Amino acid sequence: MIKLKAIKILVVALEKSIRSLVSNTLKEEGYSVTTVSLAKTGLKLIRNNDFGIVFFEVTGSDKNSLKMIKEIKVFNPEILII
């Protein structure tokens, strides 16, 4: 059985307020959370870390957003993207 609180979570959001809100909420519940503002930075972290969940804000200004989602699934089809 997987312990949910042991799962590492990555939050990718351009706006700091969104990153902070999601991160703080998850941390209060005991989760390990990393935040980044750009999709390409998030992808680098995913390649070098064992994240189980990615909270992902898709924005028009970060053109790498949809590309990142596809690349994450190729790299790790098990990862949950929200």
Kinemage of the C-alpha trace (Angstrom):
@kinemage 1
@onewidth
@group {chain A} dominant
@subgroup {mainchain}
@vectorlist {calphas} color= white
{ca met a 1} P 0.000 0.000 0.000
{ca ile a 2} L 1.304 3.454 -0.941
{ca lys a 3} L 1.451 6.016 1.851
{ca leu a 4} L 0.058 9.158 0.241
{ca lys a 5} L 1.988 11.563 2.444
{ca ala a 6} L 5.237 9.888 1.330
{ca ile a 7} L 4.552 10.896 -2.270
{ca lys a 8} L 6.582 13.890 -3.441
{ca ile a 9} L 4.537 16.610 -5.126
{ca leu a 10} L 5.627 19.195 -7.679
{ca val a 11} L 3.599 22.387 -8.161
{ca val a 12} L 4.158 24.177 -11.483
{ca ala a 13} L 2.454 27.572 -11.663
{ca leu a 14} L 3.513 30.855 -13.201
{ca glu a 15} L 1.864 32.974 -10.514
{ca lys a 16} L 3.549 32.975 -7.130
{ca ser a 17} L 0.213 33.305 -5.322
{ca ile a 18} L -1.051 30.064 -6.874
{ca arg a 19} L 2.191 28.234 -6.082
{ca ser a 20} L 2.087 29.451 -2.493
{ca leu a 21} L -1.578 28.603 -1.946
{ca val a 22} L -1.293 25.055 -3.274
{ca ser a 23} L 2.080 24.431 -1.643
{ca asn a 24} L 1.096 25.751 1.779
{ca thr a 25} L -2.137 23.767 1.789
{ca leu a 26} L -0.360 20.535 0.910
{ca lys a 27} L 2.481 21.169 3.380
{ca glu a 28} L -0.047 21.753 6.173
{ca glu a 29} L -1.343 18.258 5.428
{ca gly a 30} L 2.176 16.829 5.726
{ca tyr a 31} L 3.148 16.424 2.074
{ca ser a 32} L 6.615 17.070 0.646
{ca val a 33} L 6.166 19.848 -1.937
{ca thr a 34} L 8.486 21.534 -4.443
{ca thr a 35} L 7.384 24.563 -6.465
{ca val a 36} L 8.569 26.061 -9.753
{ca ser a 37} L 7.280 28.808 -12.000
{ca leu a 38} L 8.187 27.446 -15.439
{ca ala a 39} L 7.341 24.193 -17.187
{ca lys a 40} L 10.886 23.624 -18.447
{ca thr a 41} L 12.251 23.897 -14.902
{ca gly a 42} L 9.610 21.453 -13.709
{ca leu a 43} L 10.546 18.958 -16.401
{ca lys a 44} L 14.199 19.062 -15.345
{ca leu a 45} L 13.189 18.378 -11.753
{ca ile a 46} L 10.920 15.503 -12.761
{ca arg a 47} L 13.767 13.860 -14.642
{ca asn a 48} L 15.986 13.994 -11.544
{ca asn a 49} L 13.470 13.353 -8.745
{ca asp a 50} L 10.801 10.843 -7.859
{ca phe a 51} L 7.609 12.935 -7.932
{ca gly a 52} L 4.323 11.067 -7.752
{ca ile a 53} L 2.005 14.007 -8.417
{ca val a 54} L 2.300 17.211 -10.428
{ca phe a 55} L -0.132 20.078 -9.893
{ca phe a 56} L 0.146 21.950 -13.148
{ca glu a 57} L -1.191 25.366 -14.146
{ca val a 58} L -1.500 25.515 -17.925
{ca thr a 59} L -1.045 29.081 -19.139
{ca gly a 60} L -0.885 30.723 -22.518
{ca ser a 61} L 2.266 32.603 -21.580
{ca asp a 62} L 4.312 29.455 -20.852
{ca lys a 63} L 4.360 27.763 -24.256
{ca asn a 64} L 6.094 24.732 -22.811
{ca ser a 65} L 3.067 23.791 -20.677
{ca leu a 66} L 1.331 21.322 -22.982
{ca lys a 67} L 4.641 20.020 -24.279
{ca met a 68} L 5.721 19.357 -20.706
{ca ile a 69} L 2.598 17.340 -19.939
{ca lys a 70} L 3.285 15.086 -22.924
{ca glu a 71} L 6.953 14.721 -22.010
{ca ile a 72} L 6.135 13.869 -18.393
{ca lys a 73} L 3.868 11.049 -19.514
{ca val a 74} L 6.534 9.702 -21.884
{ca phe a 75} L 9.171 9.870 -19.159
{ca asn a 76} L 6.923 8.553 -16.374
{ca pro a 77} L 3.457 7.291 -17.409
{ca glu a 78} L 2.665 6.538 -13.743
{ca ile a 79} L 2.850 10.158 -12.574
{ca leu a 80} L -0.463 11.813 -11.775
{ca ile a 81} L -0.943 15.248 -13.353
{ca ile a 82} L -3.611 17.547 -11.953
